[in-house]
Amino acid sequence: MIMTFTAAFWIALGAPLLPSPAAAAQKPIPVLLVDGQSGGPYHAWQLTTSVLKKELEETGRFEVTVATSPQFGGHFSDFKPRFGDYKAIVWNYDAPDWPADQRLQLEEYVRNGGGLVVVHAADNAFAEWPAWNQMIGIGGWRNRSEKSGPLWYFKDGKLVSDTSPGPAGSHGARIPFQVVTREPEHPIMKGLPSAWMHAADELYATLRGPGEHMTVLATAHSDPENKGTDRDEPMLMVLSYGKGRIFHTTMGHDVAALSCVGFMTTYQRGTEWAATGKVTQNVPATFPTADTVSFRVDIARMDPAFLANAPTAAPPQPARPLPAQQRP
Ligand code: ZN
């Protein structure tokens, strides 16, 4: 079923949420955000990095440093992020490969207890790097196939793995969809509704990988009328790799998707959990409900295309279904 939405379904929020006094009193958690490459211009990391940084810092809980890598084949000898200076690394980055010494540094950082946050197309990266695939659990595209691992999805309320052959990674047009909580007691999910509407985004499906030490926190139904699988696909996951904690969200294609209060809240809480193992942030009163999208206008405006397309008097309309894309 493809849902249609009227303006009444949309809550548009203009003001950022102020950090709570308790959060402000704590020393900010140092976070490194890695960007610099993507599979194509449809993942505008220059724009999405600004949003991902702002969403963490406005909680008062984080201090974010950005490390922008050279293009692959560039002078990686000059790119030496000191992972150990940070409690978590946010990965807004999709590259085919990385120099061996840099791979090893990241593996050791996470294995020794560093936090990793994987956002959207970051799970397209590094298809041939075994430790990366263990850290993210599941990924898509870049020639992944049954050799990369089984498909993972929910069936009859339980996580299953499916060894059917085939490619990995698919999605339909960007439309709003409902996210369903599967682990309500996990610190990241505690207090969230059992179902909520995510703003228009790519619903990733047919992801594959080792899926080791992986707990799926939330799923979404992939609609066959929108090139979907008719399965409940993983949306939010936590994993461990050695002593390290990983939070993986498959949502967040563009600034519009990142402006969803549901995305923001789970990303802010997921990053804190990856960094510290705890979540101290409250769920905002503006969190989306089972049938209502809630997004932040000030965040959406960080994409110049939002203003170019925005009506002048009426509330912003939900994104019309775009022609289906084969790209991530
Ligand atoms: Zn995408």
py3Dmol code that shows the C-alpha trace and the ligand (Angstrom):
import py3Dmol

protein = """\
ATOM      1  CA  MET A   1       0.000   0.000   0.000  1.00  0.00           C
ATOM      2  CA  ILE A   2       1.300   3.458  -0.836  1.00  0.00           C
ATOM      3  CA  MET A   3      -0.047   5.921   1.678  1.00  0.00           C
ATOM      4  CA  THR A   4      -1.103   9.400   0.773  1.00  0.00           C
ATOM      5  CA  PHE A   5      -0.729  12.301   3.148  1.00  0.00           C
ATOM      6  CA  THR A   6      -2.423  15.600   3.561  1.00  0.00           C
ATOM      7  CA  ALA A   7      -0.980  18.675   5.190  1.00  0.00           C
ATOM      8  CA  ALA A   8      -2.830  17.759   8.367  1.00  0.00           C
ATOM      9  CA  PHE A   9      -0.516  14.800   8.788  1.00  0.00           C
ATOM     10  CA  TRP A  10       2.500  17.049   9.109  1.00  0.00           C
ATOM     11  CA  ILE A  11       3.767  18.762  12.174  1.00  0.00           C
ATOM     12  CA  ALA A  12       6.319  21.365  11.211  1.00  0.00           C
ATOM     13  CA  LEU A  13       8.532  22.565  14.016  1.00  0.00           C
ATOM     14  CA  GLY A  14      10.498  25.763  13.854  1.00  0.00           C
ATOM     15  CA  ALA A  15      12.456  25.918  17.065  1.00  0.00           C
ATOM     16  CA  PRO A  16      15.358  23.716  18.064  1.00  0.00           C
ATOM     17  CA  LEU A  17      15.003  21.832  21.312  1.00  0.00           C
ATOM     18  CA  LEU A  18      17.090  23.322  24.092  1.00  0.00           C
ATOM     19  CA  PRO A  19      19.494  21.032  25.886  1.00  0.00           C
ATOM     20  CA  SER A  20      18.286  20.004  29.306  1.00  0.00           C
ATOM     21  CA  PRO A  21      20.162  21.564  32.267  1.00  0.00           C
ATOM     22  CA  ALA A  22      21.441  18.112  33.244  1.00  0.00           C
ATOM     23  CA  ALA A  23      22.882  17.521  29.783  1.00  0.00           C
ATOM     24  CA  ALA A  24      24.439  20.986  29.662  1.00  0.00           C
ATOM     25  CA  ALA A  25      26.179  20.453  32.995  1.00  0.00           C
ATOM     26  CA  GLN A  26      27.988  17.369  31.725  1.00  0.00           C
ATOM     27  CA  LYS A  27      31.258  17.537  29.858  1.00  0.00           C
ATOM     28  CA  PRO A  28      30.532  17.130  26.127  1.00  0.00           C
ATOM     29  CA  ILE A  29      31.332  13.737  24.629  1.00  0.00           C
ATOM     30  CA  PRO A  30      34.006  14.101  21.927  1.00  0.00           C
ATOM     31  CA  VAL A  31      32.745  12.675  18.619  1.00  0.00           C
ATOM     32  CA  LEU A  32      34.534  12.459  15.275  1.00  0.00           C
ATOM     33  CA  LEU A  33      32.424  12.648  12.114  1.00  0.00           C
ATOM     34  CA  VAL A  34      34.095  11.118   9.054  1.00  0.00           C
ATOM     35  CA  ASP A  35      33.032  12.243   5.563  1.00  0.00           C
ATOM     36  CA  GLY A  36      34.636  13.045   2.206  1.00  0.00           C
ATOM     37  CA  GLN A  37      33.428  10.351  -0.182  1.00  0.00           C
ATOM     38  CA  SER A  38      30.103   8.984  -1.401  1.00  0.00           C
ATOM     39  CA  GLY A  39      28.845   6.693  -4.144  1.00  0.00           C
ATOM     40  CA  GLY A  40      27.450   9.664  -6.106  1.00  0.00           C
ATOM     41  CA  PRO A  41      26.137  13.231  -5.840  1.00  0.00           C
ATOM     42  CA  TYR A  42      22.739  11.938  -4.638  1.00  0.00           C
ATOM     43  CA  HIS A  43      24.404  11.531  -1.244  1.00  0.00           C
ATOM     44  CA  ALA A  44      25.399  15.138  -0.604  1.00  0.00           C
ATOM     45  CA  TRP A  45      27.710  14.591   2.342  1.00  0.00           C
ATOM     46  CA  GLN A  46      28.680  18.263   2.462  1.00  0.00           C
ATOM     47  CA  LEU A  47      25.057  19.084   3.338  1.00  0.00           C
ATOM     48  CA  THR A  48      24.265  16.080   5.498  1.00  0.00           C
ATOM     49  CA  THR A  49      27.442  16.458   7.578  1.00  0.00           C
ATOM     50  CA  SER A  50      26.351  19.958   8.675  1.00  0.00           C
ATOM     51  CA  VAL A  51      23.011  18.526   9.783  1.00  0.00           C
ATOM     52  CA  LEU A  52      24.442  15.468  11.541  1.00  0.00           C
ATOM     53  CA  LYS A  53      26.906  17.715  13.420  1.00  0.00           C
ATOM     54  CA  LYS A  54      24.224  20.219  14.435  1.00  0.00           C
ATOM     55  CA  GLU A  55      21.816  17.525  15.628  1.00  0.00           C
ATOM     56  CA  LEU A  56      24.411  16.117  18.015  1.00  0.00           C
ATOM     57  CA  GLU A  57      25.769  19.435  19.276  1.00  0.00           C
ATOM     58  CA  GLU A  58      22.412  21.063  19.985  1.00  0.00           C
ATOM     59  CA  THR A  59      21.704  18.409  22.637  1.00  0.00           C
ATOM     60  CA  GLY A  60      24.554  19.909  24.655  1.00  0.00           C
ATOM     61  CA  ARG A  61      25.843  16.370  25.066  1.00  0.00           C
ATOM     62  CA  PHE A  62      28.426  16.210  22.244  1.00  0.00           C
ATOM     63  CA  GLU A  63      31.315  18.119  20.726  1.00  0.00           C
ATOM     64  CA  VAL A  64      31.801  17.106  17.084  1.00  0.00           C
ATOM     65  CA  THR A  65      34.990  17.318  15.026  1.00  0.00           C
ATOM     66  CA  VAL A  66      34.766  16.632  11.272  1.00  0.00           C
ATOM     67  CA  ALA A  67      37.476  14.674   9.428  1.00  0.00           C
ATOM     68  CA  THR A  68      37.163  14.874   5.626  1.00  0.00           C
ATOM     69  CA  SER A  69      39.117  12.191   3.791  1.00  0.00           C
ATOM     70  CA  PRO A  70      40.735  12.643   0.403  1.00  0.00           C
ATOM     71  CA  GLN A  71      39.197  10.846  -2.558  1.00  0.00           C
ATOM     72  CA  PHE A  72      40.360   7.256  -2.824  1.00  0.00           C
ATOM     73  CA  GLY A  73      43.729   7.205  -4.525  1.00  0.00           C
ATOM     74  CA  GLY A  74      44.474  10.632  -3.018  1.00  0.00           C
ATOM     75  CA  HIS A  75      47.073  11.425  -0.396  1.00  0.00           C
ATOM     76  CA  PHE A  76      45.829   9.324   2.489  1.00  0.00           C
ATOM     77  CA  SER A  77      49.272   9.727   4.055  1.00  0.00           C
ATOM     78  CA  ASP A  78      48.078  13.208   5.098  1.00  0.00           C
ATOM     79  CA  PHE A  79      44.789  11.898   6.515  1.00  0.00           C
ATOM     80  CA  LYS A  80      45.480  10.715  10.051  1.00  0.00           C
ATOM     81  CA  PRO A  81      42.377  11.070  12.199  1.00  0.00           C
ATOM     82  CA  ARG A  82      43.193  10.241  15.819  1.00  0.00           C
ATOM     83  CA  PHE A  83      40.291   7.902  16.507  1.00  0.00           C
ATOM     84  CA  GLY A  84      41.464   7.358  20.068  1.00  0.00           C
ATOM     85  CA  ASP A  85      40.727  11.002  20.963  1.00  0.00           C
ATOM     86  CA  TYR A  86      36.994  10.369  20.538  1.00  0.00           C
ATOM     87  CA  LYS A  87      34.340   8.318  22.295  1.00  0.00           C
ATOM     88  CA  ALA A  88      32.438   7.636  19.070  1.00  0.00           C
ATOM     89  CA  ILE A  89      32.895   8.016  15.332  1.00  0.00           C
ATOM     90  CA  VAL A  90      29.951   8.936  13.110  1.00  0.00           C
ATOM     91  CA  TRP A  91      30.361   7.450   9.657  1.00  0.00           C
ATOM     92  CA  ASN A  92      28.790   9.659   6.965  1.00  0.00           C
ATOM     93  CA  TYR A  93      31.031   8.098   4.395  1.00  0.00           C
ATOM     94  CA  ASP A  94      30.853   5.617   1.555  1.00  0.00           C
ATOM     95  CA  ALA A  95      34.025   4.554  -0.206  1.00  0.00           C
ATOM     96  CA  PRO A  96      34.924   1.371  -2.088  1.00  0.00           C
ATOM     97  CA  ASP A  97      38.089   0.729  -0.129  1.00  0.00           C
ATOM     98  CA  TRP A  98      40.601   2.181   2.322  1.00  0.00           C
ATOM     99  CA  PRO A  99      44.345   1.899   2.848  1.00  0.00           C
ATOM    100  CA  ALA A 100      45.236  -1.140   4.950  1.00  0.00           C
ATOM    101  CA  ASP A 101      46.825   0.839   7.783  1.00  0.00           C
ATOM    102  CA  GLN A 102      43.713   3.014   8.151  1.00  0.00           C
ATOM    103  CA  ARG A 103      41.490  -0.052   8.184  1.00  0.00           C
ATOM    104  CA  LEU A 104      43.567  -1.564  10.946  1.00  0.00           C
ATOM    105  CA  GLN A 105      43.387   1.602  13.040  1.00  0.00           C
ATOM    106  CA  LEU A 106      39.593   1.662  12.866  1.00  0.00           C
ATOM    107  CA  GLU A 107      39.324  -2.052  13.664  1.00  0.00           C
ATOM    108  CA  GLU A 108      41.548  -1.632  16.728  1.00  0.00           C
ATOM    109  CA  TYR A 109      39.689   1.472  17.868  1.00  0.00           C
ATOM    110  CA  VAL A 110      36.316  -0.301  17.855  1.00  0.00           C
ATOM    111  CA  ARG A 111      37.653  -3.616  19.159  1.00  0.00           C
ATOM    112  CA  ASN A 112      39.158  -1.765  22.135  1.00  0.00           C
ATOM    113  CA  GLY A 113      35.848  -0.132  23.042  1.00  0.00           C
ATOM    114  CA  GLY A 114      35.370   2.814  20.670  1.00  0.00           C
ATOM    115  CA  GLY A 115      31.845   3.652  19.515  1.00  0.00           C
ATOM    116  CA  LEU A 116      30.769   3.628  15.870  1.00  0.00           C
ATOM    117  CA  VAL A 117      27.650   5.180  14.339  1.00  0.00           C
ATOM    118  CA  VAL A 118      26.742   4.050  10.818  1.00  0.00           C
ATOM    119  CA  VAL A 119      24.361   6.344   8.923  1.00  0.00           C
ATOM    120  CA  HIS A 120      22.464   5.271   5.783  1.00  0.00           C
ATOM    121  CA  ALA A 121      24.838   4.767   2.809  1.00  0.00           C
ATOM    122  CA  ALA A 122      27.798   4.203   5.133  1.00  0.00           C
ATOM    123  CA  ASP A 123      26.524   0.607   4.992  1.00  0.00           C
ATOM    124  CA  ASN A 124      27.238   0.615   1.258  1.00  0.00           C
ATOM    125  CA  ALA A 125      30.964   1.138   1.892  1.00  0.00           C
ATOM    126  CA  PHE A 126      33.817  -1.338   1.955  1.00  0.00           C
ATOM    127  CA  ALA A 127      32.051  -4.436   0.618  1.00  0.00           C
ATOM    128  CA  GLU A 128      35.330  -6.371   0.591  1.00  0.00           C
ATOM    129  CA  TRP A 129      36.505  -5.440   4.105  1.00  0.00           C
ATOM    130  CA  PRO A 130      35.484  -8.360   6.376  1.00  0.00           C
ATOM    131  CA  ALA A 131      35.860  -6.484   9.687  1.00  0.00           C
ATOM    132  CA  TRP A 132      33.802  -3.562   8.386  1.00  0.00           C
ATOM    133  CA  ASN A 133      30.984  -5.924   7.451  1.00  0.00           C
ATOM    134  CA  GLN A 134      31.155  -7.473  10.907  1.00  0.00           C
ATOM    135  CA  MET A 135      30.924  -4.008  12.461  1.00  0.00           C
ATOM    136  CA  ILE A 136      27.922  -2.864  10.395  1.00  0.00           C
ATOM    137  CA  GLY A 137      26.222  -6.292  10.439  1.00  0.00           C
ATOM    138  CA  ILE A 138      24.449  -5.828   7.118  1.00  0.00           C
ATOM    139  CA  GLY A 139      25.077  -3.715   4.033  1.00  0.00           C
ATOM    140  CA  GLY A 140      24.108  -3.305   0.397  1.00  0.00           C
ATOM    141  CA  TRP A 141      25.299  -2.507  -3.121  1.00  0.00           C
ATOM    142  CA  ARG A 142      28.930  -2.450  -4.294  1.00  0.00           C
ATOM    143  CA  ASN A 143      28.549  -5.973  -5.716  1.00  0.00           C
ATOM    144  CA  ARG A 144      27.439  -7.541  -2.442  1.00  0.00           C
ATOM    145  CA  SER A 145      25.709 -10.898  -2.986  1.00  0.00           C
ATOM    146  CA  GLU A 146      24.951 -14.119  -1.112  1.00  0.00           C
ATOM    147  CA  LYS A 147      28.747 -14.352  -0.708  1.00  0.00           C
ATOM    148  CA  SER A 148      28.493 -11.324   1.612  1.00  0.00           C
ATOM    149  CA  GLY A 149      26.106 -13.185   3.912  1.00  0.00           C
ATOM    150  CA  PRO A 150      22.394 -13.960   4.230  1.00  0.00           C
ATOM    151  CA  LEU A 151      19.508 -11.531   4.008  1.00  0.00           C
ATOM    152  CA  TRP A 152      18.248 -10.419   7.436  1.00  0.00           C
ATOM    153  CA  TYR A 153      14.652  -9.427   8.132  1.00  0.00           C
ATOM    154  CA  PHE A 154      11.796  -9.954  10.574  1.00  0.00           C
ATOM    155  CA  LYS A 155       9.276 -12.724  10.045  1.00  0.00           C
ATOM    156  CA  ASP A 156       6.481 -13.554  12.506  1.00  0.00           C
ATOM    157  CA  GLY A 157       8.008 -11.115  14.968  1.00  0.00           C
ATOM    158  CA  LYS A 158      11.472 -12.681  14.925  1.00  0.00           C
ATOM    159  CA  LEU A 159      14.753 -11.886  13.210  1.00  0.00           C
ATOM    160  CA  VAL A 160      15.575 -14.458  10.544  1.00  0.00           C
ATOM    161  CA  SER A 161      18.451 -14.941   8.139  1.00  0.00           C
ATOM    162  CA  ASP A 162      17.783 -16.129   4.616  1.00  0.00           C
ATOM    163  CA  THR A 163      20.514 -17.658   2.478  1.00  0.00           C
ATOM    164  CA  SER A 164      18.660 -17.221  -0.839  1.00  0.00           C
ATOM    165  CA  PRO A 165      21.054 -16.092  -3.575  1.00  0.00           C
ATOM    166  CA  GLY A 166      20.849 -12.645  -5.133  1.00  0.00           C
ATOM    167  CA  PRO A 167      22.143  -9.104  -4.964  1.00  0.00           C
ATOM    168  CA  ALA A 168      22.090  -6.903  -1.871  1.00  0.00           C
ATOM    169  CA  GLY A 169      20.582  -3.467  -1.435  1.00  0.00           C
ATOM    170  CA  SER A 170      17.337  -2.017  -2.812  1.00  0.00           C
ATOM    171  CA  HIS A 171      14.793   0.681  -2.089  1.00  0.00           C
ATOM    172  CA  GLY A 172      11.740   2.289  -3.643  1.00  0.00           C
ATOM    173  CA  ALA A 173      10.751   5.907  -4.055  1.00  0.00           C
ATOM    174  CA  ARG A 174      11.213   8.230  -1.099  1.00  0.00           C
ATOM    175  CA  ILE A 175       7.935   8.352   0.798  1.00  0.00           C
ATOM    176  CA  PRO A 176       7.070   8.466   4.511  1.00  0.00           C
ATOM    177  CA  PHE A 177       6.914   5.058   6.187  1.00  0.00           C
ATOM    178  CA  GLN A 178       6.151   3.606   9.591  1.00  0.00           C
ATOM    179  CA  VAL A 179       8.968   2.406  11.853  1.00  0.00           C
ATOM    180  CA  VAL A 180       8.094  -0.328  14.376  1.00  0.00           C
ATOM    181  CA  THR A 181       9.953  -0.775  17.660  1.00  0.00           C
ATOM    182  CA  ARG A 182      11.253  -4.312  18.277  1.00  0.00           C
ATOM    183  CA  GLU A 183      13.300  -3.806  21.470  1.00  0.00           C
ATOM    184  CA  PRO A 184      11.339  -1.368  23.634  1.00  0.00           C
ATOM    185  CA  GLU A 185      13.575  -1.905  26.681  1.00  0.00           C
ATOM    186  CA  HIS A 186      16.846  -1.055  24.938  1.00  0.00           C
ATOM    187  CA  PRO A 187      18.198   2.292  26.236  1.00  0.00           C
ATOM    188  CA  ILE A 188      17.998   3.849  22.760  1.00  0.00           C
ATOM    189  CA  MET A 189      14.329   2.869  22.368  1.00  0.00           C
ATOM    190  CA  LYS A 190      13.083   3.288  25.940  1.00  0.00           C
ATOM    191  CA  GLY A 191      10.122   5.687  25.972  1.00  0.00           C
ATOM    192  CA  LEU A 192       9.654   5.732  22.202  1.00  0.00           C
ATOM    193  CA  PRO A 193       6.236   4.806  20.791  1.00  0.00           C
ATOM    194  CA  SER A 194       5.772   1.266  19.498  1.00  0.00           C
ATOM    195  CA  ALA A 195       5.331   2.696  15.976  1.00  0.00           C
ATOM    196  CA  TRP A 196       6.078   6.072  14.414  1.00  0.00           C
ATOM    197  CA  MET A 197       6.071   7.696  10.996  1.00  0.00           C
ATOM    198  CA  HIS A 198       9.433   8.533   9.484  1.00  0.00           C
ATOM    199  CA  ALA A 199       9.571  11.424   7.002  1.00  0.00           C
ATOM    200  CA  ALA A 200      10.061  10.651   3.305  1.00  0.00           C
ATOM    201  CA  ASP A 201      13.194   8.556   2.940  1.00  0.00           C
ATOM    202  CA  GLU A 202      14.620   5.535   1.190  1.00  0.00           C
ATOM    203  CA  LEU A 203      13.497   2.340   2.914  1.00  0.00           C
ATOM    204  CA  TYR A 204      16.534   0.104   2.592  1.00  0.00           C
ATOM    205  CA  ALA A 205      15.772  -3.560   1.910  1.00  0.00           C
ATOM    206  CA  THR A 206      17.566  -6.797   0.946  1.00  0.00           C
ATOM    207  CA  LEU A 207      20.622  -5.937   3.020  1.00  0.00           C
ATOM    208  CA  ARG A 208      23.109  -8.753   3.570  1.00  0.00           C
ATOM    209  CA  GLY A 209      25.987  -9.467   5.879  1.00  0.00           C
ATOM    210  CA  PRO A 210      27.321 -11.614   8.700  1.00  0.00           C
ATOM    211  CA  GLY A 211      24.772 -10.173  11.190  1.00  0.00           C
ATOM    212  CA  GLU A 212      26.924 -11.271  14.142  1.00  0.00           C
ATOM    213  CA  HIS A 213      26.326  -9.804  17.599  1.00  0.00           C
ATOM    214  CA  MET A 214      23.478  -7.803  16.084  1.00  0.00           C
ATOM    215  CA  THR A 215      20.199  -6.767  17.723  1.00  0.00           C
ATOM    216  CA  VAL A 216      17.560  -5.171  15.518  1.00  0.00           C
ATOM    217  CA  LEU A 217      15.876  -2.349  17.443  1.00  0.00           C
ATOM    218  CA  ALA A 218      13.323  -1.329  14.810  1.00  0.00           C
ATOM    219  CA  THR A 219      11.981  -2.467  11.450  1.00  0.00           C
ATOM    220  CA  ALA A 220       9.805  -1.071   8.653  1.00  0.00           C
ATOM    221  CA  HIS A 221       7.574  -2.888   6.212  1.00  0.00           C
ATOM    222  CA  SER A 222       8.933  -2.754   2.669  1.00  0.00           C
ATOM    223  CA  ASP A 223       5.902  -2.111   0.469  1.00  0.00           C
ATOM    224  CA  PRO A 224       5.701  -4.258  -2.704  1.00  0.00           C
ATOM    225  CA  GLU A 225       3.755  -1.423  -4.349  1.00  0.00           C
ATOM    226  CA  ASN A 226       6.875   0.704  -3.919  1.00  0.00           C
ATOM    227  CA  LYS A 227       9.394  -1.815  -5.272  1.00  0.00           C
ATOM    228  CA  GLY A 228       9.598  -3.397  -1.827  1.00  0.00           C
ATOM    229  CA  THR A 229      10.110  -6.933  -0.527  1.00  0.00           C
ATOM    230  CA  ASP A 230       6.872  -7.287   1.508  1.00  0.00           C
ATOM    231  CA  ARG A 231       9.144  -7.982   4.483  1.00  0.00           C
ATOM    232  CA  ASP A 232       9.866  -6.154   7.730  1.00  0.00           C
ATOM    233  CA  GLU A 233      13.332  -4.785   7.046  1.00  0.00           C
ATOM    234  CA  PRO A 234      15.859  -3.737   9.707  1.00  0.00           C
ATOM    235  CA  MET A 235      15.972   0.047  10.217  1.00  0.00           C
ATOM    236  CA  LEU A 236      17.859   0.471  13.511  1.00  0.00           C
ATOM    237  CA  MET A 237      20.442  -1.940  14.880  1.00  0.00           C
ATOM    238  CA  VAL A 238      23.001  -2.221  17.626  1.00  0.00           C
ATOM    239  CA  LEU A 239      26.038  -4.480  17.429  1.00  0.00           C
ATOM    240  CA  SER A 240      29.194  -5.228  19.292  1.00  0.00           C
ATOM    241  CA  TYR A 241      32.658  -5.752  17.871  1.00  0.00           C
ATOM    242  CA  GLY A 242      35.157  -6.699  20.550  1.00  0.00           C
ATOM    243  CA  LYS A 243      34.517  -4.199  23.338  1.00  0.00           C
ATOM    244  CA  GLY A 244      33.089  -1.621  20.928  1.00  0.00           C
ATOM    245  CA  ARG A 245      29.441  -0.639  20.525  1.00  0.00           C
ATOM    246  CA  ILE A 246      27.920   0.119  17.118  1.00  0.00           C
ATOM    247  CA  PHE A 247      24.663   1.919  16.333  1.00  0.00           C
ATOM    248  CA  HIS A 248      23.493   1.485  12.726  1.00  0.00           C
ATOM    249  CA  THR A 249      20.597   3.428  11.191  1.00  0.00           C
ATOM    250  CA  THR A 250      19.689   2.709   7.580  1.00  0.00           C
ATOM    251  CA  MET A 251      17.649   5.928   7.429  1.00  0.00           C
ATOM    252  CA  GLY A 252      18.926   9.383   6.433  1.00  0.00           C
ATOM    253  CA  HIS A 253      19.250   9.671   2.658  1.00  0.00           C
ATOM    254  CA  ASP A 254      19.120  13.463   2.556  1.00  0.00           C
ATOM    255  CA  VAL A 255      18.522  16.588   4.642  1.00  0.00           C
ATOM    256  CA  ALA A 256      14.744  16.139   4.436  1.00  0.00           C
ATOM    257  CA  ALA A 257      15.041  12.663   5.956  1.00  0.00           C
ATOM    258  CA  LEU A 258      17.476  13.916   8.596  1.00  0.00           C
ATOM    259  CA  SER A 259      15.005  16.654   9.618  1.00  0.00           C
ATOM    260  CA  CYS A 260      12.574  13.991  10.899  1.00  0.00           C
ATOM    261  CA  VAL A 261      12.329  14.234  14.691  1.00  0.00           C
ATOM    262  CA  GLY A 262      12.245  10.429  14.802  1.00  0.00           C
ATOM    263  CA  PHE A 263      15.520  10.170  12.888  1.00  0.00           C
ATOM    264  CA  MET A 264      17.117  12.885  15.036  1.00  0.00           C
ATOM    265  CA  THR A 265      16.076  11.405  18.340  1.00  0.00           C
ATOM    266  CA  THR A 266      17.225   7.885  17.550  1.00  0.00           C
ATOM    267  CA  TYR A 267      20.499   9.218  16.070  1.00  0.00           C
ATOM    268  CA  GLN A 268      21.205  11.412  19.110  1.00  0.00           C
ATOM    269  CA  ARG A 269      20.389   8.608  21.530  1.00  0.00           C
ATOM    270  CA  GLY A 270      22.169   5.982  19.436  1.00  0.00           C
ATOM    271  CA  THR A 271      25.340   8.061  19.348  1.00  0.00           C
ATOM    272  CA  GLU A 272      25.292   8.538  23.118  1.00  0.00           C
ATOM    273  CA  TRP A 273      24.776   4.810  23.599  1.00  0.00           C
ATOM    274  CA  ALA A 274      27.644   3.938  21.221  1.00  0.00           C
ATOM    275  CA  ALA A 275      29.916   6.380  23.062  1.00  0.00           C
ATOM    276  CA  THR A 276      28.981   5.557  26.664  1.00  0.00           C
ATOM    277  CA  GLY A 277      26.644   2.552  26.818  1.00  0.00           C
ATOM    278  CA  LYS A 278      23.946   4.773  28.359  1.00  0.00           C
ATOM    279  CA  VAL A 279      21.255   7.181  27.174  1.00  0.00           C
ATOM    280  CA  THR A 280      20.496  10.274  29.262  1.00  0.00           C
ATOM    281  CA  GLN A 281      18.415  12.185  26.692  1.00  0.00           C
ATOM    282  CA  ASN A 282      14.656  12.470  27.005  1.00  0.00           C
ATOM    283  CA  VAL A 283      12.281  11.726  24.145  1.00  0.00           C
ATOM    284  CA  PRO A 284      10.983  15.082  22.836  1.00  0.00           C
ATOM    285  CA  ALA A 285       7.253  15.824  23.063  1.00  0.00           C
ATOM    286  CA  THR A 286       7.328  16.435  19.311  1.00  0.00           C
ATOM    287  CA  PHE A 287       8.304  12.839  18.551  1.00  0.00           C
ATOM    288  CA  PRO A 288       6.233  11.500  15.611  1.00  0.00           C
ATOM    289  CA  THR A 289       3.251   9.257  16.287  1.00  0.00           C
ATOM    290  CA  ALA A 290       2.031   6.133  14.507  1.00  0.00           C
ATOM    291  CA  ASP A 291       0.369   8.132  11.732  1.00  0.00           C
ATOM    292  CA  THR A 292       1.954  11.587  11.895  1.00  0.00           C
ATOM    293  CA  VAL A 293       5.278  12.728  10.505  1.00  0.00           C
ATOM    294  CA  SER A 294       7.126  15.349  12.561  1.00  0.00           C
ATOM    295  CA  PHE A 295      10.037  17.281  11.122  1.00  0.00           C
ATOM    296  CA  ARG A 296      12.135  20.354  11.906  1.00  0.00           C
ATOM    297  CA  VAL A 297      11.798  23.224   9.454  1.00  0.00           C
ATOM    298  CA  ASP A 298      15.076  24.826  10.542  1.00  0.00           C
ATOM    299  CA  ILE A 299      16.886  21.572   9.718  1.00  0.00           C
ATOM    300  CA  ALA A 300      15.035  21.022   6.427  1.00  0.00           C
ATOM    301  CA  ARG A 301      16.018  24.569   5.396  1.00  0.00           C
ATOM    302  CA  MET A 302      19.696  23.587   5.604  1.00  0.00           C
ATOM    303  CA  ASP A 303      19.166  22.091   2.125  1.00  0.00           C
ATOM    304  CA  PRO A 304      18.810  24.989  -0.357  1.00  0.00           C
ATOM    305  CA  ALA A 305      16.432  22.793  -2.394  1.00  0.00           C
ATOM    306  CA  PHE A 306      13.884  22.957   0.451  1.00  0.00           C
ATOM    307  CA  LEU A 307      13.424  26.707   0.045  1.00  0.00           C
ATOM    308  CA  ALA A 308      13.406  26.438  -3.731  1.00  0.00           C
ATOM    309  CA  ASN A 309      10.509  23.957  -3.592  1.00  0.00           C
ATOM    310  CA  ALA A 310       8.648  25.280  -0.560  1.00  0.00           C
ATOM    311  CA  PRO A 311       5.236  26.857  -1.019  1.00  0.00           C
ATOM    312  CA  THR A 312       5.052  30.389   0.326  1.00  0.00           C
ATOM    313  CA  ALA A 313       1.858  30.201   2.411  1.00  0.00           C
ATOM    314  CA  ALA A 314       0.815  26.593   2.953  1.00  0.00           C
ATOM    315  CA  PRO A 315       2.763  24.117   5.094  1.00  0.00           C
ATOM    316  CA  PRO A 316       5.332  22.107   3.173  1.00  0.00           C
ATOM    317  CA  GLN A 317       3.783  19.205   1.316  1.00  0.00           C
ATOM    318  CA  PRO A 318       5.060  15.663   1.645  1.00  0.00           C
ATOM    319  CA  ALA A 319       7.534  14.779  -1.034  1.00  0.00           C
ATOM    320  CA  ARG A 320       5.767  13.340  -4.049  1.00  0.00           C
ATOM    321  CA  PRO A 321       6.906   9.816  -4.861  1.00  0.00           C
ATOM    322  CA  LEU A 322       9.854  10.196  -7.174  1.00  0.00           C
ATOM    323  CA  PRO A 323      10.661   7.840 -10.015  1.00  0.00           C
ATOM    324  CA  ALA A 324      12.079   4.710  -8.438  1.00  0.00           C
ATOM    325  CA  GLN A 325      15.830   4.773  -8.264  1.00  0.00           C
ATOM    326  CA  GLN A 326      18.225   1.906  -8.456  1.00  0.00           C
ATOM    327  CA  ARG A 327      20.883   4.013  -6.789  1.00  0.00           C
ATOM    328  CA  PRO A 328      21.366   3.958  -3.013  1.00  0.00           C
TER     329      PRO A 328
END
"""
ligand_1 = """\
1
ZN
Zn 20.393 7.098 -0.179
"""
view = py3Dmol.view(width=600, height=400)
view.addModel(protein, "pdb")
view.setStyle({"model": 0}, {"cartoon": {"style": "trace"}})
view.addModel(ligand_1, "xyz")
view.setStyle({"model": 1}, {"stick": {}})
view.zoomTo()
view.show()
